[in-house]
């Protein structure tokens, strides 16, 4: 198996970078995570970094007989507890949080988890598909596609408010695939914080993922970072699967 991996992170017009990402690669497997922190300059950055580090730590000592689904479910609980307990120099709990979009590819088998509104896309055969949901207030209303224009406009101000994130101290809403998704030669997987898809439309994201040019992640963050005067932190990891 062979994986082409690119990753990129930009602060945008923000004064601080609250996104974090980590990638761990071996000969026939790869683990990756993107986190988007919340809670101010110190809290958000600490939360996302702690969650990302913890996920890679857990993956590095995963028991061989632990199923991928169990690993992901246990990882969510471990990450949530880790971030929930973060405190400042005085020992006061930070009350920070972070989203998490993570993937483990073992050979051609993809397993993933999502908490919050960082997303995972897969590009195959010239098309892209989002395989995660945004865990925000709109989800409680049945999702954006179920709303009328009037309903959307009435709820838009609070629609993006997260109903689930790492650091809540108990997570009920998460997405974990129970059966591995088999990757095909040439598939490209994208893990991204919301800075990308809120600035760049999915058709453009799809064109980048589906073309044959390298360094897809830096190209995506470049698009987001040149989208306008108010630019969010944006972090992308792209993993292209190539069968040997």
C-alpha positions as CSV (number, residue, x, y, z in Angstrom):
1,X,0.0,0.0,0.0
2,X,1.1,3.6,-0.6
3,X,-0.3,6.8,0.6
4,X,0.4,10.3,-0.7
5,X,-0.1,12.7,2.2
6,X,-0.2,16.5,2.3
7,X,-1.1,18.7,5.2
8,X,-1.4,22.5,5.6
9,X,-2.6,25.0,8.2
10,X,-3.1,28.7,7.9
11,X,-4.3,31.3,10.5
12,X,-6.2,33.4,8.0
13,X,-7.0,36.8,9.3
14,X,-7.2,35.6,12.9
15,X,-4.5,36.7,15.4
16,X,-4.3,33.2,16.8
17,X,-4.2,29.7,15.3
18,X,-6.6,27.4,17.2
19,X,-6.5,24.5,14.7
20,X,-4.2,21.5,15.3
21,X,-3.4,18.5,13.2
22,X,-1.4,15.3,13.5
23,X,-0.4,12.5,11.1
24,X,1.2,9.2,12.0
25,X,2.3,7.0,9.0
26,X,3.7,3.5,8.7
27,X,4.4,1.2,5.8
28,X,0.8,0.0,5.6
29,X,-1.3,2.3,7.8
30,X,-1.9,5.9,8.6
31,X,-3.7,7.8,11.3
32,X,-4.7,11.5,11.0
33,X,-6.7,14.0,12.9
34,X,-7.8,17.7,12.5
35,X,-9.1,19.6,15.5
36,X,-10.5,23.1,15.6
37,X,-10.3,24.6,19.1
38,X,-12.7,26.9,21.0
39,X,-12.2,28.9,24.1
40,X,-10.1,32.0,23.4
41,X,-6.4,32.3,22.4
42,X,-5.0,30.0,25.1
43,X,-7.9,27.7,25.6
44,X,-8.7,26.9,22.0
45,X,-5.2,26.2,21.0
46,X,-4.5,24.0,24.1
47,X,-7.7,22.1,23.6
48,X,-7.1,21.3,19.9
49,X,-3.4,20.4,20.5
50,X,-4.2,18.2,23.5
51,X,-6.9,16.3,21.6
52,X,-4.7,15.8,18.6
53,X,-1.7,14.6,20.6
54,X,-3.9,12.3,22.7
55,X,-5.4,10.7,19.6
56,X,-2.0,9.8,18.1
57,X,-0.8,8.6,21.5
58,X,-3.8,6.3,21.8
59,X,-3.3,5.0,18.2
60,X,0.4,4.3,18.8
61,X,-0.5,1.9,21.6
62,X,-3.7,0.4,20.2
63,X,-4.0,-3.2,21.1
64,X,-3.9,-5.6,18.1
65,X,-7.1,-7.3,19.1
66,X,-9.1,-4.0,19.7
67,X,-11.6,-3.5,16.9
68,X,-11.4,-0.3,14.9
69,X,-14.9,0.7,16.0
70,X,-14.1,0.1,19.7
71,X,-10.8,2.1,19.3
72,X,-12.6,5.1,17.8
73,X,-15.4,5.0,20.5
74,X,-12.8,4.7,23.3
75,X,-10.7,7.5,21.7
76,X,-13.7,9.9,21.8
77,X,-14.2,9.3,25.5
78,X,-10.4,9.7,26.2
79,X,-10.1,12.9,24.2
80,X,-13.2,14.4,25.8
81,X,-11.9,13.7,29.3
82,X,-8.5,15.0,28.4
83,X,-9.8,18.3,27.2
84,X,-12.5,18.6,29.8
85,X,-9.8,18.5,32.6
86,X,-7.5,21.1,31.0
87,X,-6.7,23.9,33.5
88,X,-4.7,27.1,33.6
89,X,-1.6,27.9,35.7
90,X,-3.8,28.5,38.7
91,X,-5.5,25.2,38.4
92,X,-8.8,26.7,37.1
93,X,-10.5,24.6,34.5
94,X,-10.2,26.3,31.1
95,X,-13.7,25.3,29.9
96,X,-12.3,25.0,26.4
97,X,-13.3,22.6,23.7
98,X,-12.5,21.4,20.2
99,X,-13.9,19.6,17.2
100,X,-12.3,16.4,16.0
101,X,-12.3,14.7,12.6
102,X,-10.0,11.7,12.6
103,X,-9.3,8.7,10.3
104,X,-7.4,5.5,10.5
105,X,-6.5,3.7,7.3
106,X,-5.2,0.2,7.7
107,X,-4.2,-1.1,4.2
108,X,-7.3,-0.2,2.2
109,X,-9.8,-0.1,5.2
110,X,-10.9,3.3,6.3
111,X,-12.4,4.0,9.8
112,X,-13.3,7.5,10.9
113,X,-14.8,9.5,13.7
114,X,-16.3,13.0,13.9
115,X,-17.3,15.3,16.8
116,X,-18.3,18.8,16.0
117,X,-18.3,20.5,12.5
118,X,-14.9,19.6,11.1
119,X,-15.5,17.5,8.1
120,X,-14.3,14.4,6.2
121,X,-14.8,14.1,2.4
122,X,-13.8,11.3,0.1
123,X,-13.1,11.9,-3.6
124,X,-13.7,9.0,-6.0
125,X,-14.2,8.8,-9.7
126,X,-14.3,12.5,-10.2
127,X,-16.8,13.2,-7.5
128,X,-16.6,14.1,-3.8
129,X,-18.9,13.0,-1.0
130,X,-19.0,14.3,2.6
131,X,-19.2,11.4,5.0
132,X,-19.7,13.3,8.2
133,X,-22.4,15.5,9.6
134,X,-22.1,18.9,11.2
135,X,-23.1,18.5,14.9
136,X,-24.7,21.9,15.2
137,X,-28.1,23.4,16.0
138,X,-29.3,22.8,12.5
139,X,-28.9,19.1,13.0
140,X,-31.5,19.2,15.8
141,X,-33.9,20.7,13.2
142,X,-33.3,17.8,10.8
143,X,-30.5,19.5,8.8
144,X,-30.4,22.4,6.5
145,X,-31.8,20.5,3.5
146,X,-35.1,19.9,5.4
147,X,-35.7,23.6,6.2
148,X,-37.7,26.1,4.2
149,X,-36.0,29.4,3.3
150,X,-38.0,31.1,6.0
151,X,-37.1,28.6,8.6
152,X,-33.4,28.8,7.7
153,X,-33.4,32.6,7.9
154,X,-35.1,32.5,11.3
155,X,-32.6,30.0,12.7
156,X,-29.4,31.1,10.9
157,X,-28.0,33.1,13.8
158,X,-27.7,30.1,16.1
159,X,-27.7,27.4,13.4
160,X,-23.9,26.9,13.5
161,X,-23.8,26.6,17.3
162,X,-22.2,23.3,18.2
163,X,-24.3,20.7,20.1
164,X,-21.4,18.4,20.4
165,X,-17.6,18.9,20.8
166,X,-14.6,17.4,22.6
167,X,-14.3,18.7,26.1
168,X,-18.1,18.8,27.0
169,X,-17.5,16.2,29.7
170,X,-19.7,13.6,28.2
171,X,-20.6,13.2,24.5
172,X,-23.8,11.9,23.1
173,X,-23.6,13.0,19.5
174,X,-20.7,11.6,17.5
175,X,-20.3,9.8,14.2
176,X,-18.2,6.6,13.9
177,X,-18.4,4.2,11.0
178,X,-19.2,0.7,12.3
179,X,-17.9,-1.1,9.2
180,X,-14.7,-0.1,7.5
181,X,-15.0,1.6,4.1
182,X,-12.8,-0.1,1.5
183,X,-10.7,2.4,-0.4
184,X,-10.1,2.1,-4.1
185,X,-7.0,3.0,-6.0
186,X,-6.9,6.8,-6.4
187,X,-9.3,7.7,-3.7
188,X,-8.5,10.9,-1.9
189,X,-9.6,11.5,1.7
190,X,-9.9,15.1,3.1
191,X,-10.0,16.0,6.7
192,X,-10.7,19.7,7.2
193,X,-11.7,22.4,9.7
194,X,-14.6,24.6,8.9
195,X,-12.4,27.4,7.6
196,X,-12.2,25.6,4.2
197,X,-15.8,24.7,3.4
198,X,-17.1,28.0,4.7
199,X,-14.9,29.9,2.3
200,X,-14.6,27.6,-0.7
201,X,-17.5,25.9,-2.4
202,X,-17.6,22.1,-2.6
203,X,-17.3,22.0,-6.4
204,X,-13.9,23.8,-6.2
205,X,-12.8,21.5,-3.3
206,X,-13.8,18.6,-5.5
207,X,-11.8,19.8,-8.5
208,X,-8.7,20.0,-6.3
209,X,-9.2,16.6,-4.8
210,X,-9.9,14.9,-8.1
211,X,-7.1,16.3,-10.2
212,X,-3.7,14.7,-10.5
213,X,-1.6,17.5,-9.1
214,X,0.3,17.0,-5.8
215,X,0.2,19.1,-2.6
216,X,-3.6,19.2,-2.5
217,X,-3.8,20.4,1.1
218,X,-1.6,23.6,0.6
219,X,-3.7,24.4,-2.5
220,X,-6.9,24.1,-0.6
221,X,-5.7,26.3,2.3
222,X,-4.4,28.8,-0.2
223,X,-7.9,29.1,-1.7
224,X,-9.4,29.7,1.7
225,X,-6.7,32.2,2.7
226,X,-7.5,34.3,-0.4
227,X,-11.2,34.1,-0.2
228,X,-11.8,37.6,1.4
229,X,-10.9,39.9,4.2
230,X,-12.3,37.8,7.1
231,X,-10.6,34.5,6.9
232,X,-10.8,31.8,9.6
233,X,-8.2,29.3,10.7
234,X,-8.1,26.6,8.0
235,X,-6.4,23.2,8.3
236,X,-6.5,20.4,5.8
237,X,-5.0,16.9,5.6
238,X,-5.4,15.0,2.2
239,X,-4.5,11.3,2.0
240,X,-4.5,9.7,-1.4
241,X,-4.6,5.9,-1.5
242,X,-2.5,4.2,-4.1
243,X,-2.5,0.4,-4.3
244,X,1.0,-0.9,-4.8
